[in-house]
Amino acid sequence: MSNKNKKPLRVFEAFAGIGAQASALERMKINYEIVGISDWFIDAIECYAAIHCNDVEVEVPEDIKEVDKYLSRFTFSANSVKPANMKLLTEDQRRDLYRANKKAKNYGSITDISGKDLPKIDLMVYSFPCQDLSTGGLGKGMKKGSGTRSGLLWEIERILKELKELNRLPKYLLLENVKTIKADKNLQDLNQWLDFLSSIGYSNNDCMILNSLDFGIPQDRERAFIVSHLGKQLNISRKIEKQKQERKFKIKNFIKANYSNKTYKLEADIAQLNKTPSRDVMWKINGKDITNQTIIRTITCNMDRTHTAALFKYNGPKGDTYRRLTMREAFLLMGFTEDEYAQAAALNYSYRKLNKLIGNSIVVNVLQAIFEAMFGEKYRIDTV
């Protein structure tokens, strides 16, 4: 095995979630190293470690006081909204979090990170919270100093300023968020952000709205991406266009409706909904037959809303009603593999917990296309 580039691409995943970025780089056979991540949501940290760090060994201290001392260095959240009361976690839960945090090389909440504490980084991916930009949110925006969750973008500004003073700016940046980041009400803030990046030496590509439908995934999910390069602008738009695929899908690769398979049947049972007037309304809006022409709507963090990703007719333990996507299907529709889903499922999280994690993720196939356009063969591993 030989590397086209002997040094690995050193990657830092800010607002890492469950690590779609790492999955994309792994699939590309890139010579890369995740040098660190940033997240404060306990479920996301544990899921990231389960998917990406299974081969990492971490010794957990027997003395729970040592565990607590380490954990006290970080701000964690049990619901991704407010800081957790760590006293409410059992000793086993704290040990699990210790193990996962170490495995994932988590530097903690973005608000607690200082540039001087970060390792050398070549690529920083920052997928900051979308709640205040999303059409499903309250539209509070991302204005600097607003205190909104989407306003956490400006913590990246602080960190980049600190890294610039140390002469350690990442060579590449990748922003991901909902497409309403380009809406009129957010455009002034977005331009302010891009002007800042330009002021410290980055050249920014135009904001790209990419749909996973064009990259082999039957999910209508549009997201905004901006690539920034320290120095001259990268020529990536045409390269990404060339990777777009015809919108033809084998739905059986994503929707598991073979209920003679006991595992698929159990997962469908878990995804089944009671038949109520509100669910009947949901069916009229989102009801679908399972064919190769089936297109799934955008997967969100809560698939029991009126506008959900998809509903299918299903006769299960709750009678002849409807079911949502199973979590296996949701992971596959976000570009994760069966193995990656199995590693996440092994955590034994509830449907709702996994739904929140996968709805906040990025489609792996789209990231792969962007990284391919950015790096091509530069960091590829050759297998002899």
C-alpha positions in Angstrom: 0.0 0.0 0.0 1.4 3.4 -0.9 0.1 6.9 -0.3 0.0 9.6 -3.0 0.5 12.1 -0.1 2.6 10.7 2.7 1.0 13.1 5.3 -2.6 12.4 6.1 -5.3 15.0 5.6 -5.9 16.2 9.2 -9.6 16.8 9.7 -11.5 18.5 12.5 -15.3 18.0 12.6 -17.0 21.0 14.4 -20.6 20.3 15.4 -19.7 16.7 14.4 -23.0 14.9 15.1 -22.6 11.2 14.1 -19.7 11.9 11.7 -21.0 11.8 8.1 -17.8 13.6 7.2 -15.6 10.7 8.5 -17.8 8.2 6.7 -17.4 10.1 3.3 -13.6 10.2 3.7 -13.4 6.6 4.7 -15.4 5.5 1.6 -13.1 7.5 -0.7 -10.0 5.6 0.6 -8.5 8.9 1.6 -5.4 9.1 3.7 -6.9 11.1 6.5 -6.9 11.4 10.2 -9.7 12.8 12.4 -7.6 14.9 14.8 -10.6 16.0 16.8 -14.3 16.7 16.9 -16.5 19.2 18.7 -19.9 18.3 20.1 -21.7 18.6 23.4 -24.7 16.3 22.8 -24.1 13.0 24.7 -26.1 10.8 22.3 -24.1 12.2 19.3 -20.8 11.7 21.0 -21.6 8.1 21.9 -23.0 7.3 18.4 -20.0 8.9 16.7 -17.7 6.7 18.8 -19.7 3.6 18.1 -19.7 4.1 14.3 -16.1 5.4 13.8 -14.0 4.4 16.8 -14.8 0.7 17.4 -11.2 -0.3 17.1 -9.9 2.4 19.6 -9.1 1.0 23.0 -9.8 3.3 26.0 -9.1 2.3 29.6 -11.7 3.7 31.9 -10.4 4.4 35.5 -11.9 2.2 38.2 -12.2 5.2 40.5 -15.4 7.1 39.5 -13.8 10.3 40.9 -11.2 10.2 38.2 -14.0 9.7 35.6 -15.9 12.7 37.0 -12.7 14.8 37.1 -12.2 14.3 33.4 -15.8 14.9 32.5 -15.9 18.1 34.5 -13.6 19.7 31.9 -16.4 19.6 29.4 -19.9 21.0 29.0 -22.3 18.2 28.0 -25.9 18.2 27.0 -28.5 15.4 27.4 -30.9 17.0 25.0 -28.7 19.1 22.8 -30.5 22.2 24.1 -29.2 23.0 27.6 -26.2 21.8 29.7 -26.7 18.4 31.4 -26.9 17.9 35.2 -24.2 15.3 35.3 -25.4 14.2 38.8 -28.4 12.7 37.0 -26.2 10.3 35.1 -25.5 6.9 36.6 -21.9 5.8 37.2 -22.2 3.4 34.2 -23.5 6.3 32.0 -20.6 8.5 33.1 -18.1 5.7 32.3 -19.7 5.2 28.9 -19.4 8.9 28.2 -15.8 9.0 29.3 -15.0 6.1 27.0 -16.8 7.6 24.0 -15.4 11.1 24.5 -11.9 9.8 24.6 -12.4 7.5 21.6 -13.9 10.3 19.5 -11.1 12.8 20.5 -13.9 15.2 21.4 -12.8 18.7 22.4 -16.3 19.5 23.7 -18.7 22.3 23.2 -17.6 24.8 20.5 -18.0 27.6 23.1 -15.4 26.1 25.4 -12.7 25.5 22.7 -9.7 27.7 22.4 -7.6 27.8 19.2 -4.4 27.2 21.1 -5.7 23.9 22.4 -6.5 22.5 18.9 -4.1 20.3 17.0 -2.8 21.0 13.5 -5.8 21.0 11.1 -5.9 20.8 7.3 -9.7 20.6 6.9 -12.3 22.0 9.2 -16.0 21.1 8.5 -18.5 23.1 10.4 -22.2 22.2 10.2 -23.5 24.6 12.8 -27.1 24.3 14.2 -29.8 24.9 11.6 -32.8 25.4 14.0 -32.9 29.2 13.7 -32.5 29.1 9.9 -34.8 26.2 9.1 -38.3 26.6 7.8 -39.3 24.3 10.7 -37.8 26.7 13.3 -38.8 30.1 14.6 -36.6 32.0 12.1 -34.4 33.7 14.8 -31.5 33.7 12.4 -27.7 33.6 12.9 -26.9 37.3 13.5 -23.6 37.8 15.4 -24.3 38.3 19.1 -27.9 37.1 18.8 -27.4 34.2 21.2 -29.3 31.9 18.9 -28.2 28.3 18.3 -27.5 29.1 14.7 -25.5 32.1 15.9 -22.9 29.5 17.2 -21.4 30.0 13.7 -19.5 33.0 15.2 -17.7 30.8 17.6 -15.9 29.5 14.5 -14.9 33.1 13.8 -13.4 33.4 17.3 -11.5 30.1 16.9 -10.2 31.0 13.4 -9.0 34.4 14.7 -7.1 32.6 17.4 -5.6 30.1 14.9 -4.6 32.9 12.6 -2.6 34.5 15.5 -0.8 31.2 15.9 -0.3 30.9 12.1 -2.2 27.6 12.1 -5.3 28.3 10.0 -6.8 25.2 8.3 -6.1 25.1 4.6 -9.7 24.1 3.8 -13.1 24.9 5.3 -16.4 23.4 4.5 -19.7 24.9 5.7 -23.0 22.9 5.6 -26.4 24.1 6.6 -30.0 24.4 5.3 -30.6 26.2 2.1 -32.4 29.0 3.8 -29.0 30.3 4.9 -29.2 32.1 1.5 -32.7 33.5 2.2 -33.0 37.3 2.1 -33.4 37.5 5.9 -30.1 35.7 6.4 -28.1 37.0 3.5 -26.6 39.9 5.3 -25.3 37.7 8.0 -24.0 35.1 5.5 -22.1 37.8 3.6 -20.7 39.2 6.8 -19.3 35.7 7.5 -17.8 35.3 4.0 -16.3 38.8 4.2 -14.6 37.8 7.5 -13.2 34.6 5.9 -11.9 36.7 3.0 -10.3 39.2 5.4 -8.1 36.4 6.9 -7.0 35.0 3.6 -9.7 32.5 2.4 -11.2 32.4 -1.1 -14.8 31.3 -1.0 -16.7 29.3 -3.6 -20.2 30.3 -4.3 -22.8 28.8 -2.0 -23.9 25.5 -3.6 -27.4 24.0 -3.1 -27.0 20.3 -3.6 -29.8 17.7 -3.5 -29.1 14.1 -2.5 -31.4 13.0 -5.3 -28.5 13.8 -7.7 -26.0 11.6 -5.8 -27.7 8.2 -5.7 -30.1 8.7 -2.8 -33.9 8.8 -3.3 -34.4 11.5 -0.6 -35.3 15.0 -1.7 -32.9 16.8 0.6 -31.4 20.1 -0.4 -28.6 21.5 1.6 -26.2 24.5 1.3 -22.4 24.0 1.1 -19.6 26.5 0.9 -16.0 25.6 0.3 -13.3 28.0 1.4 -9.6 27.6 0.5 -6.6 29.5 2.1 -5.3 31.1 -1.0 -6.8 31.0 -4.5 -10.3 29.7 -5.1 -10.7 26.0 -5.8 -12.3 24.9 -9.1 -14.9 22.5 -7.8 -18.3 23.4 -9.4 -17.8 21.5 -12.6 -16.2 18.6 -10.9 -19.3 18.2 -8.7 -21.6 18.6 -11.7 -19.9 15.8 -13.4 -20.5 13.5 -10.4 -24.3 14.0 -10.5 -26.2 10.8 -11.4 -29.5 10.1 -13.2 -32.3 10.0 -10.7 -33.0 6.2 -11.0 -33.1 4.2 -7.8 -33.5 0.6 -6.6 -35.8 1.2 -3.7 -35.1 -2.2 -2.1 -31.6 -0.9 -1.4 -33.2 1.7 0.9 -36.8 0.6 1.9 -36.9 -2.8 3.7 -40.4 -4.0 3.1 -39.6 -7.7 3.0 -41.5 -8.5 6.3 -40.7 -12.2 6.1 -37.3 -11.0 7.4 -37.9 -11.0 11.2 -35.5 -8.1 11.7 -37.2 -5.9 9.2 -40.6 -6.8 10.6 -39.6 -5.9 14.1 -38.1 -2.6 12.9 -41.4 -1.8 11.0 -43.4 -2.7 14.1 -41.4 -0.1 16.1 -42.0 2.5 13.3 -45.7 1.9 13.2 -48.1 4.7 14.2 -51.6 4.5 15.8 -54.4 5.3 13.4 -55.7 8.7 14.5 -57.4 11.6 12.6 -54.0 13.5 12.7 -52.2 10.5 11.3 -54.8 10.2 8.5 -54.0 13.8 7.6 -50.3 12.9 7.6 -51.1 10.0 5.3 -52.8 12.3 2.8 -49.7 14.5 2.7 -47.0 12.0 2.9 -48.4 8.6 2.0 -46.4 6.6 -0.5 -46.4 3.3 -2.3 -43.1 1.5 -2.4 -41.8 1.5 -6.0 -38.6 2.4 -7.8 -40.2 5.8 -8.5 -40.7 6.5 -4.7 -38.9 9.6 -3.6 -38.6 10.2 0.2 -39.1 13.7 1.5 -36.4 15.3 3.7 -35.7 13.3 6.8 -36.1 15.4 9.9 -35.4 15.0 13.6 -39.0 14.1 14.3 -40.8 11.8 11.9 -44.1 12.0 13.7 -44.9 15.5 12.4 -47.6 16.3 9.8 -45.0 16.8 7.1 -42.8 13.8 7.6 -40.3 12.0 5.3 -42.7 9.3 4.2 -45.6 7.1 5.4 -46.3 3.6 4.2 -49.4 1.5 4.8 -48.6 -1.2 7.3 -50.5 -4.0 9.1 -48.7 -4.6 12.4 -49.4 -5.0 16.1 -51.4 -1.7 16.0 -53.7 -3.0 13.3 -54.0 -1.8 9.7 -52.4 1.6 9.9 -49.2 3.4 8.8 -45.6 3.3 9.5 -42.8 5.8 9.3 -39.3 5.1 8.0 -37.5 2.5 10.1 -34.2 3.8 11.5 -32.3 1.3 9.3 -34.0 2.9 6.3 -33.3 6.4 7.5 -29.6 5.7 7.9 -29.4 4.2 4.4 -31.3 7.2 3.0 -28.6 9.4 4.6 -25.9 7.4 2.8 -24.7 5.4 5.8 -24.0 1.7 5.3 -25.7 -1.3 6.9 -22.6 -1.8 9.1 -22.7 1.8 10.3 -26.3 1.5 11.1 -25.7 -1.8 13.0 -23.0 0.0 15.1 -25.4 2.8 16.0 -28.2 0.4 16.7 -26.0 -1.5 19.1 -26.3 1.4 21.5 -30.0 0.4 22.0 -31.2 3.9 21.7 -34.9 4.5 21.2 -36.5 5.3 17.8 -36.8 8.9 18.9 -33.2 9.2 20.0 -31.8 7.8 16.7 -34.3 9.8 14.7 -32.9 13.0 16.2 -29.3 12.0 15.5 -29.9 10.9 11.8 -32.2 13.9 11.1 -29.4 16.3 12.0 -26.8 14.5 9.9 -25.5 15.1 6.4 -26.0 12.8 3.4 -22.7 11.0 3.1 -22.9 10.7 -0.7 -23.0 14.5 -1.1 -20.0 15.0 1.1 -18.2 12.4 -0.8 -18.8 14.3 -4.1 -17.6 17.5 -2.5 -14.4 16.0 -1.1 -13.8 14.3 -4.4 -14.0 17.7 -6.1 -11.8 19.3 -3.5 -9.0 16.7 -3.3 -9.3 14.3 -6.2 -6.2 12.0 -6.0 -4.2 14.3 -3.7 -4.7 12.2 -0.6 -5.9 8.9 -2.1 -4.4 5.7 -0.8 -3.1 3.4 -3.6 -3.6 -0.3 -3.0 -0.9 -2.4 -4.6 
